[in-house]
Amino acid sequence: MASYQNSTAYDLNMFEPARKRQPASAPARPKLVKTTAPARKTKAQLAAERKTALFKIVEFAVVAALCIALIAPNIFSRIKVNELNGQVAAMTKQLNEVKSENTRLDMELKSKISLANVQNYAENVLGMVKRERYQVYYFDIENGNEILPAQ
């Protein structure tokens, strides 16, 4: 009973009688039309055709010149942009090299003026020694901060 409650669709075309196929018909032949020889053209017609042909050639030349005039600046600007991009890349590379050299020099400077190096130089080269506790004197001002004029 459960199988009758689903919504499965059935293809009932297989129970219909088979249809006969009609043979494919051959393509129709085109009809041939006899043409007569063209009439000879007059000098005026030939001159008009030459004039229109010359006009079409001039028109094509003008359109081609306009296309070139519009496309050439675009090509030139792209070439210039490529050159400038190359310069930017070269300058960026040079900037990175200079930054690297600056970092190296900065680290070298910091290592030379570090507290340990200064202390080592003072003790070994200048002959200085660290102060001892008994060498420190403290002054106690009883009157506070007071400035007295000289007499």
BAKOL-12042 format. One record per residue (C-alpha): x, y, z. Coordinates in Angstrom, 3 decimals. Layout:
<atoms>
+----------+----------+----------+
!        X !        Y !        Z !
+----------+----------+----------+
!        X !        Y !        Z !
...
+----------+----------+----------+
</atoms>
This chain:
<atoms>
+----------+----------+----------+
!        X !        Y !        Z !
+----------+----------+----------+
!    0.000 !    0.000 !    0.000 !
!    2.803 !    2.375 !    0.735 !
!    3.961 !    2.293 !   -2.901 !
!    0.699 !    3.936 !   -4.111 !
!    1.177 !    7.012 !   -1.938 !
!    4.280 !    8.519 !   -3.582 !
!    4.284 !   10.963 !   -6.461 !
!    6.398 !    9.037 !   -8.955 !
!    5.652 !   10.035 !  -12.556 !
!    5.250 !    7.379 !  -15.249 !
!    6.167 !    7.612 !  -18.926 !
!    3.078 !    6.319 !  -20.686 !
!    4.398 !    6.969 !  -24.208 !
!    5.754 !    3.445 !  -24.425 !
!    2.174 !    2.116 !  -24.435 !
!    1.144 !    4.230 !  -27.468 !
!    1.285 !    2.703 !  -30.940 !
!    4.530 !    3.280 !  -32.823 !
!    4.475 !    6.078 !  -35.377 !
!    5.828 !    5.531 !  -38.822 !
!    8.787 !    7.682 !  -39.737 !
!    8.580 !    9.562 !  -42.986 !
!   11.632 !    9.279 !  -45.217 !
!   13.739 !   12.399 !  -45.463 !
!   13.113 !   14.203 !  -48.703 !
!   15.988 !   15.255 !  -50.917 !
!   16.738 !   18.978 !  -50.936 !
!   14.998 !   20.888 !  -53.665 !
!   17.127 !   21.930 !  -56.606 !
!   17.503 !   25.626 !  -57.188 !
!   15.829 !   26.908 !  -60.293 !
!   18.155 !   28.118 !  -62.978 !
!   17.370 !   31.478 !  -64.461 !
!   18.757 !   32.536 !  -67.795 !
!   20.316 !   35.926 !  -67.824 !
!   20.989 !   38.073 !  -70.765 !
!   24.331 !   39.644 !  -71.465 !
!   24.709 !   42.996 !  -69.756 !
!   24.154 !   46.001 !  -71.895 !
!   27.136 !   48.122 !  -72.750 !
!   27.550 !   51.157 !  -70.555 !
!   27.772 !   54.634 !  -71.891 !
!   30.723 !   56.943 !  -71.339 !
!   28.689 !   58.967 !  -68.873 !
!   27.869 !   55.851 !  -66.862 !
!   31.537 !   54.790 !  -66.861 !
!   32.610 !   58.273 !  -65.773 !
!   30.014 !   58.235 !  -62.966 !
!   31.229 !   54.806 !  -61.826 !
!   34.841 !   56.019 !  -61.845 !
!   33.811 !   59.062 !  -59.880 !
!   31.988 !   56.982 !  -57.238 !
!   34.915 !   54.530 !  -57.071 !
!   37.342 !   57.427 !  -56.564 !
!   35.029 !   58.892 !  -53.926 !
!   34.935 !   55.517 !  -52.108 !
!   38.738 !   55.306 !  -52.203 !
!   39.073 !   58.844 !  -50.830 !
!   36.428 !   58.084 !  -48.207 !
!   38.295 !   54.923 !  -47.155 !
!   41.582 !   56.850 !  -46.987 !
!   40.011 !   59.557 !  -44.810 !
!   38.446 !   57.001 !  -42.470 !
!   41.760 !   55.126 !  -42.242 !
!   43.606 !   58.385 !  -41.497 !
!   41.091 !   59.247 !  -38.779 !
!   41.445 !   55.793 !  -37.234 !
!   45.213 !   56.123 !  -37.247 !
!   44.943 !   59.631 !  -35.814 !
!   42.782 !   58.307 !  -32.979 !
!   44.766 !   55.136 !  -32.300 !
!   48.315 !   56.540 !  -32.583 !
!   48.154 !   58.730 !  -29.432 !
!   46.773 !   55.765 !  -27.477 !
!   49.663 !   53.570 !  -28.614 !
!   52.156 !   56.364 !  -27.883 !
!   50.735 !   56.865 !  -24.393 !
!   50.918 !   53.124 !  -23.664 !
!   54.558 !   53.083 !  -24.764 !
!   55.277 !   56.070 !  -22.526 !
!   53.488 !   54.409 !  -19.590 !
!   55.584 !   51.267 !  -20.082 !
!   58.783 !   53.344 !  -20.089 !
!   57.713 !   55.188 !  -16.953 !
!   56.778 !   51.911 !  -15.246 !
!   60.275 !   50.668 !  -16.012 !
!   61.753 !   53.808 !  -14.465 !
!   59.519 !   53.427 !  -11.410 !
!   60.639 !   49.821 !  -10.999 !
!   64.302 !   50.849 !  -11.273 !
!   63.837 !   53.666 !   -8.746 !
!   61.956 !   51.343 !   -6.375 !
!   64.811 !   48.856 !   -6.576 !
!   67.332 !   51.635 !   -5.922 !
!   65.224 !   52.913 !   -2.997 !
!   65.114 !   49.441 !   -1.452 !
!   68.895 !   49.137 !   -1.796 !
!   69.403 !   52.536 !   -0.142 !
!   66.990 !   51.613 !    2.662 !
!   68.899 !   48.380 !    3.217 !
!   72.209 !   50.277 !    3.329 !
!   70.671 !   52.813 !    5.737 !
!   69.506 !   49.989 !    8.030 !
!   72.971 !   48.418 !    7.932 !
!   74.667 !   51.745 !    8.759 !
!   72.143 !   52.435 !   11.520 !
!   72.851 !   49.052 !   13.094 !
!   76.597 !   49.674 !   12.797 !
!   76.207 !   53.079 !   14.478 !
!   74.120 !   51.605 !   17.291 !
!   76.691 !   48.890 !   17.877 !
!   79.501 !   51.469 !   18.061 !
!   77.748 !   53.746 !   20.550 !
!   76.248 !   51.061 !   22.724 !
!   76.716 !   51.466 !   26.487 !
!   79.013 !   48.444 !   26.670 !
!   81.310 !   49.828 !   23.954 !
!   81.433 !   53.287 !   25.562 !
!   82.225 !   51.746 !   28.950 !
!   84.913 !   49.514 !   27.425 !
!   86.508 !   52.497 !   25.620 !
!   86.453 !   54.617 !   28.801 !
!   88.089 !   51.909 !   30.901 !
!   90.679 !   50.578 !   28.443 !
!   91.628 !   53.602 !   26.317 !
!   91.021 !   56.539 !   28.636 !
!   91.989 !   54.707 !   31.837 !
!   88.811 !   55.640 !   33.696 !
!   87.435 !   53.556 !   36.558 !
!   83.974 !   53.230 !   38.043 !
!   83.253 !   55.315 !   41.087 !
!   83.124 !   53.657 !   44.443 !
!   80.496 !   54.286 !   47.079 !
!   82.845 !   56.162 !   49.386 !
!   83.597 !   58.657 !   46.586 !
!   80.039 !   59.972 !   46.512 !
!   79.306 !   63.091 !   48.595 !
!   75.804 !   64.338 !   49.253 !
!   75.095 !   67.946 !   50.176 !
!   72.235 !   68.827 !   52.452 !
!   70.906 !   72.347 !   52.146 !
!   69.233 !   73.285 !   55.382 !
!   67.660 !   76.529 !   54.271 !
!   66.060 !   75.069 !   51.158 !
!   66.492 !   76.576 !   47.785 !
!   67.725 !   80.054 !   48.506 !
!   69.815 !   82.451 !   46.508 !
!   71.824 !   84.976 !   48.463 !
!   73.443 !   87.991 !   46.892 !
!   77.213 !   88.152 !   47.083 !
!   78.587 !   90.632 !   49.639 !
+----------+----------+----------+
</atoms>
